Structure formats: C-alpha cells, structure tokens
Amino acid sequence: MTESTPIISIKGLTKTYDNGHQALKGVDLDIREGEILALLGPNGAGKTTLISTICGLVSPSSGSVTVAGYDIIKDFRKTRELIGLVPQELTLGAFEKVGNTVAFSRGLFGKSPNNKFLEELLNELTLGDKKDSMVQQLSGGMKRRVLIAKALSHEPRILFLDEPTAGVDVELRKDMWNIVERLRQSGVTIILTTHYIEEAEEIADRVGVISGGELLELEEKTALMEKLGKKQLVVELKNSIDAIPAQLSDYGLELSANGTKVTYTFDARKERTGMTALLSDLSQAGLSIKDLNTAQSSLEDIFVDIVKADA
C-alpha cells in the first residue's frame, strides 16, 4: 500500500434495515493511514451502523468497503484481523479476570500468546495492578480501559472507538485522549464516533459530520473551522440599552447581558468585515463603548449550522 492509498475506502455504502429504516445513504469516505478521524453526529445519525459495517458486524445493502485493499465481505477474516473495535456498550464477562479476558481476546484472532506485550498494554492503560481483579470489581472507567485493551490485544492497525468517552468523567476523558494520541504515534489509524464536540476538536486531524445517514461534510479540522467558522465582535457598552437603535438594524446585532453587550457576527475571510463602519455607527447612535473583544466560533456552532442547513 502506497502512502497515498487510503487504509479504508468506502464507496456508495447504504444500509436499510428490515423495518425499512435507511441508516446509511450512499456514504463515500477514504480514511488515511495513521490519521485520527472523528465522525461527529447526533444520536441516530448512522455513526454506529457505519463502523459496524466496516467491522463486518452489519451487512451492507449496497456499496463496497475495502480495508488495506481487502474486501470486507470476500476477505472478512483478513479485514477483521486488521481492526480493533471498542464498542459503545460495556460488554464484559463480570466474573473474568482482567488479564485473562484480554489474553482470550488475543487468542480469538489466532495470535500466539505474548505475555510481555499484554503486560505492557495493561500498564499503558493503567490496568497493570488490575490484572488479577475480577471485571465486576472495576469502575465504569476502568471497564472502558479493559475494552480498549481487548481491542488492542491482537495488535490491529486500525482502531474504532464508538462513543469512547460516553458516561466517563472529565479526567478519564483526558486520559483517553492521551492514550489515543500515543496509539497514533505508534502508527495506529484511529476512527472515533462522538457527539462530544470538544472530543473532535481536541484530538482529530479530520472531522466528518454525519446526519440522517449521510456524510454532510469532511474536512481537515482547521480547514473546516476556517471555512465555516464565523468570528464575533462583542462590544461591551458603558450604559445598558433596551433595544438596538434602528439605524444599526442592517448589522444583525444581538443584544445580551441585560442590554450591556452587543454581538456582531462577521466573516473573517472577507476583505471588508464591516467592523470599522459598525464602530463608527455605534458612536453616531450615541452608544459609549466600554470594551471590545473578538471570538472564533467553535466546532459546535459549525456542527449545528451544517446539520441545520441539511434539515
């Protein structure tokens, strides 16, 4: 596989369930080797169906998926060996010991025992001292780490994380992001589904936005924010006002903070942002400015705009 060849290639992928629900509608997506791709979308958008199909757990209705050049249906065993999947649900045998359940997962893929590798893996996930603990004794966050260890036990080249930090505390979420970054540095390609915007913003190289079974947008994270992100100028007034003066109506201003803040949204890419004219017109309208600051819209604002535009 050359450097430019995608490690996963999806063409025209659809999935319609027996009840008539169309979960995927012609998805085209190439995933680069070694990248972190965040698939962002609301619950029910089709994210889990998409990764379940790539992993061979759901049969596609039409279209094709290849993993490292192998077809997911014709070469199922080969593609599945290359993939590790951390499911959304905590699916673990309660009475198994942590070390045993991870070793068993490795064996399922036909890999020969490698205690040294598994020991290092458990230590990496801060599970080293839990090796002989029963799974049922662990916290939810620790169980999530065991799922990651199981998914990585057979040394896959690709790791899917389905809503990896759903229901975990902020500290563990940060730990998970660090683990993901270290995995990427070791050459693992990582695809995560999430509806936590900050998760995509924090760790992804590219962001795909999925809604209603369609891939609405796919961009480098920074390019997506530049392309769709608006900037805001927040003007703090010395005195509160009850309403925006009529002569300022063309600016589309928003009034907040009990009439002491005026927000102007503009496109930072345009040659003329309108800020200079606005500040002059504010003065003409008799409004005294106490403070000014600008802010870039977040990925969350962008995401809401994309989904709204598609609705």
C-alpha positions as CSV (number, residue, x, y, z in Angstrom):
1,M,0.0,0.0,0.0
2,T,1.5,3.3,-1.0
3,E,1.4,6.4,1.2
4,S,-1.4,8.0,-0.7
5,T,-3.6,4.8,-0.8
6,P,-6.3,5.0,1.9
7,I,-6.2,2.3,4.5
8,I,-10.1,2.2,4.4
9,S,-12.0,3.0,1.2
10,I,-15.9,3.3,1.3
11,K,-17.8,3.7,-1.9
12,G,-21.6,4.2,-2.2
13,L,-22.3,2.5,1.1
14,T,-26.0,2.1,2.0
15,K,-27.8,0.2,4.7
16,T,-31.5,-0.3,5.0
17,Y,-32.8,-2.4,8.0
18,D,-35.6,-4.9,7.7
19,N,-38.0,-2.4,9.3
20,G,-37.4,0.0,6.4
21,H,-35.1,2.4,8.3
22,Q,-32.4,3.6,6.0
23,A,-29.4,4.1,8.3
24,L,-26.8,4.9,5.6
25,K,-27.4,6.7,2.3
26,G,-24.6,6.4,-0.2
27,V,-21.6,7.2,2.0
28,D,-18.3,7.8,0.3
29,L,-15.2,8.1,2.5
30,D,-11.5,7.4,2.3
31,I,-9.6,7.1,5.6
32,R,-5.8,7.8,5.5
33,E,-3.3,5.5,7.3
34,G,-2.2,6.9,10.6
35,E,-4.8,9.6,11.0
36,I,-7.3,10.3,13.7
37,L,-10.7,10.8,12.1
38,A,-13.7,11.9,14.2
39,L,-17.2,11.1,12.9
40,L,-19.4,13.6,14.5
41,G,-23.2,13.4,14.6
42,P,-26.2,13.3,16.8
43,N,-27.6,10.0,18.2
44,G,-29.2,8.0,15.4
45,A,-27.2,9.7,12.7
46,G,-25.7,6.4,11.4
47,K,-22.3,6.5,13.0
48,T,-22.5,3.2,14.8
49,T,-24.0,1.5,11.7
50,L,-21.1,2.8,9.6
51,I,-18.4,1.4,11.8
52,S,-20.3,-1.8,12.4
53,T,-20.4,-2.3,8.7
54,I,-16.7,-1.7,8.2
55,C,-16.0,-4.1,11.1
56,G,-18.2,-6.8,9.4
57,L,-20.8,-6.8,12.1
58,V,-23.6,-5.4,9.9
59,S,-24.1,-6.4,6.2
60,P,-24.3,-3.5,3.8
61,S,-27.3,-3.2,1.5
62,S,-25.1,-1.9,-1.3
63,G,-21.7,-0.3,-2.0
64,S,-18.3,-1.5,-1.1
65,V,-15.7,-1.3,1.7
66,T,-12.0,-2.2,1.5
67,V,-9.6,-2.3,4.4
68,A,-5.9,-2.2,3.4
69,G,-7.1,-3.3,-0.1
70,Y,-9.1,-6.3,1.2
71,D,-12.9,-6.5,0.7
72,I,-14.8,-6.7,4.0
73,I,-17.1,-9.4,2.7
74,K,-14.8,-11.6,0.5
75,D,-11.8,-11.2,2.8
76,F,-13.7,-10.9,6.1
77,R,-11.1,-12.8,8.3
78,K,-8.3,-10.7,6.9
79,T,-10.0,-7.3,7.3
80,R,-11.2,-8.2,10.8
81,E,-7.7,-9.1,11.9
82,L,-6.6,-5.6,11.0
83,I,-9.3,-3.9,13.1
84,G,-9.8,-3.4,16.8
85,L,-13.2,-2.2,17.9
86,V,-14.1,-0.6,21.2
87,P,-17.9,-0.8,21.4
88,Q,-20.2,1.8,23.0
89,E,-21.7,-0.7,25.4
90,L,-19.7,-2.2,28.3
91,T,-19.8,-5.8,27.1
92,L,-17.6,-7.8,29.5
93,G,-17.8,-11.0,31.4
94,A,-18.3,-10.0,35.1
95,F,-16.5,-12.9,36.6
96,E,-13.5,-12.9,34.3
97,K,-10.1,-11.7,35.5
98,V,-8.8,-8.6,33.6
99,G,-5.6,-10.4,32.4
100,N,-7.5,-13.5,31.3
101,T,-10.2,-11.7,29.3
102,V,-7.5,-9.6,27.4
103,A,-5.4,-12.7,26.7
104,F,-8.6,-14.6,25.5
105,S,-9.3,-11.8,23.0
106,R,-5.8,-12.1,21.6
107,G,-6.3,-15.8,21.1
108,L,-9.6,-15.3,19.3
109,F,-7.7,-13.7,16.5
110,G,-5.3,-16.6,16.3
111,K,-2.4,-14.7,17.7
112,S,0.2,-16.7,19.7
113,P,0.4,-15.9,23.4
114,N,2.7,-12.9,24.2
115,N,2.6,-12.1,27.9
116,K,5.2,-9.3,27.6
117,F,3.1,-7.4,25.1
118,L,-0.1,-7.8,27.1
119,E,1.7,-6.7,30.3
120,E,2.9,-3.6,28.5
121,L,-0.5,-2.9,27.1
122,L,-2.2,-3.2,30.5
123,N,0.4,-0.9,32.0
124,E,-0.1,1.6,29.2
125,L,-3.8,1.7,30.1
126,T,-3.0,1.9,33.9
127,L,-4.5,-1.6,34.3
128,G,-1.3,-3.3,35.4
129,D,-2.3,-3.6,39.0
130,K,-5.8,-4.8,38.0
131,K,-4.6,-7.8,36.0
132,D,-5.9,-10.3,38.6
133,S,-9.0,-8.4,39.5
134,M,-12.5,-9.5,38.5
135,V,-14.0,-7.3,35.9
136,Q,-17.1,-6.8,38.1
137,Q,-14.9,-5.1,40.7
138,L,-13.9,-2.3,38.4
139,S,-15.4,1.1,38.0
140,G,-17.1,2.1,34.7
141,G,-14.0,4.0,33.6
142,M,-11.7,1.0,34.3
143,K,-14.1,-1.3,32.4
144,R,-13.8,1.1,29.4
145,R,-10.0,0.7,29.6
146,V,-10.4,-3.1,29.6
147,L,-12.4,-2.8,26.4
148,I,-9.6,-0.8,24.8
149,A,-7.1,-3.4,25.9
150,K,-9.2,-6.2,24.4
151,A,-9.5,-4.3,21.1
152,L,-5.7,-3.8,21.0
153,S,-4.8,-7.3,22.2
154,H,-4.2,-8.6,18.7
155,E,-2.1,-5.6,17.6
156,P,-4.5,-4.2,15.0
157,R,-3.5,-1.4,12.5
158,I,-6.9,0.3,12.8
159,L,-8.8,1.1,16.0
160,F,-12.5,2.1,16.1
161,L,-13.8,3.8,19.2
162,D,-17.6,4.1,19.3
163,E,-18.5,6.9,21.6
164,P,-15.4,6.2,23.7
165,T,-16.0,8.7,26.5
166,A,-19.8,8.4,26.8
167,G,-20.6,8.4,30.5
168,V,-17.0,8.8,31.8
169,D,-15.7,11.6,33.9
170,V,-13.6,14.6,32.5
171,E,-10.4,13.3,34.0
172,L,-10.7,9.9,32.3
173,R,-11.8,11.6,29.1
174,K,-8.4,13.5,29.1
175,D,-6.6,10.2,29.8
176,M,-8.4,8.6,26.9
177,W,-7.3,11.4,24.6
178,N,-3.7,10.9,25.7
179,I,-3.9,7.2,25.0
180,V,-5.3,7.8,21.5
181,E,-2.5,10.2,20.7
182,R,0.1,7.7,21.8
183,L,-1.5,5.0,19.7
184,R,-1.4,7.3,16.7
185,Q,2.3,7.9,17.3
186,S,2.8,4.1,17.1
187,G,1.2,4.1,13.6
188,V,-2.4,3.0,14.5
189,T,-5.2,4.6,12.4
190,I,-8.0,5.8,14.7
191,I,-11.6,6.4,13.9
192,L,-13.8,7.6,16.7
193,T,-17.5,8.4,16.7
194,T,-18.7,11.0,19.1
195,H,-21.4,13.6,19.8
196,Y,-19.0,15.4,22.2
197,I,-17.8,18.3,20.0
198,E,-14.8,19.0,22.2
199,E,-13.6,15.5,21.7
200,A,-13.3,16.0,17.9
201,E,-11.9,19.5,18.4
202,E,-9.2,18.2,20.9
203,I,-7.8,15.2,19.1
204,A,-8.9,14.7,15.5
205,D,-7.0,15.5,12.3
206,R,-10.1,15.4,10.2
207,V,-13.8,15.7,11.1
208,G,-16.7,14.1,9.2
209,V,-20.2,15.3,10.0
210,I,-22.9,12.6,9.8
211,S,-26.6,13.3,10.0
212,G,-29.6,11.2,8.7
213,G,-27.3,8.5,7.3
214,E,-25.3,10.9,5.1
215,L,-21.8,12.3,5.3
216,L,-22.5,16.0,5.1
217,E,-19.0,17.4,5.4
218,L,-15.5,16.0,5.6
219,E,-12.6,18.4,6.2
220,E,-9.3,18.9,7.9
221,K,-10.3,20.2,11.3
222,T,-8.6,23.6,11.0
223,A,-9.9,24.0,7.4
224,L,-13.4,23.2,8.5
225,M,-13.3,25.8,11.2
226,E,-11.8,28.4,8.8
227,K,-14.2,27.5,6.0
228,L,-17.4,27.6,8.1
229,G,-16.4,29.4,11.3
230,K,-17.6,32.9,11.8
231,K,-16.0,35.4,14.1
232,Q,-17.8,37.6,16.5
233,L,-17.1,41.1,17.8
234,V,-18.5,41.5,21.3
235,V,-19.0,45.2,22.2
236,E,-19.5,45.9,25.9
237,L,-21.4,49.2,26.4
238,K,-20.9,51.7,29.2
239,N,-24.6,52.0,29.7
240,S,-27.4,49.5,29.1
241,I,-29.9,49.9,26.3
242,D,-33.4,48.4,25.9
243,A,-33.2,47.7,22.2
244,I,-30.8,48.0,19.2
245,P,-31.2,51.5,17.7
246,A,-33.0,51.5,14.3
247,Q,-30.0,53.0,12.4
248,L,-28.0,49.9,13.3
249,S,-30.6,47.3,12.1
250,D,-28.5,46.4,9.0
251,Y,-25.8,44.8,11.1
252,G,-27.9,42.0,12.5
253,L,-26.7,42.7,16.1
254,E,-27.7,40.7,19.1
255,L,-28.3,42.3,22.5
256,S,-27.4,40.4,25.7
257,A,-26.2,40.8,29.3
258,N,-29.2,43.0,30.3
259,G,-28.6,45.3,27.4
260,T,-24.9,45.9,28.1
261,K,-23.4,43.6,25.3
262,V,-23.9,43.9,21.6
263,T,-22.6,41.0,19.4
264,Y,-21.8,41.4,15.7
265,T,-21.1,38.2,13.7
266,F,-18.9,38.6,10.6
267,D,-16.9,36.6,8.0
268,A,-13.3,36.9,8.8
269,R,-12.3,35.8,5.3
270,K,-13.9,38.8,3.6
271,E,-11.8,41.8,2.7
272,R,-14.3,44.1,4.4
273,T,-15.6,42.9,7.7
274,G,-17.8,45.9,8.4
275,M,-16.2,46.4,11.9
276,T,-14.9,49.9,11.2
277,A,-18.2,51.1,9.9
278,L,-20.0,49.5,12.9
279,L,-17.9,51.1,15.5
280,S,-18.4,54.5,13.8
281,D,-22.2,53.9,13.6
282,L,-22.3,52.9,17.3
283,S,-20.7,56.2,18.1
284,Q,-23.1,58.1,15.8
285,A,-26.0,56.4,17.7
286,G,-24.7,57.8,20.9
287,L,-23.5,54.5,22.4
288,S,-20.3,54.6,24.5
289,I,-18.0,51.6,24.3
290,K,-16.5,50.2,27.5
291,D,-14.7,47.2,26.0
292,L,-14.2,45.1,22.8
293,N,-13.2,41.5,22.1
294,T,-13.4,39.0,19.2
295,A,-14.1,35.3,19.4
296,Q,-13.9,32.5,16.8
297,S,-17.0,30.2,16.7
298,S,-16.4,26.7,18.0
299,L,-16.8,23.4,16.2
300,E,-20.1,23.1,18.0
301,D,-21.5,26.2,16.2
302,I,-20.3,24.9,12.9
303,F,-21.8,21.5,13.5
304,V,-25.2,22.9,14.4
305,D,-25.1,25.1,11.2
306,I,-24.2,22.1,9.0
307,V,-27.0,19.9,10.4
308,K,-29.5,22.8,10.3
309,A,-28.6,23.5,6.7
310,D,-29.3,19.9,5.8
311,A,-32.6,19.7,7.6
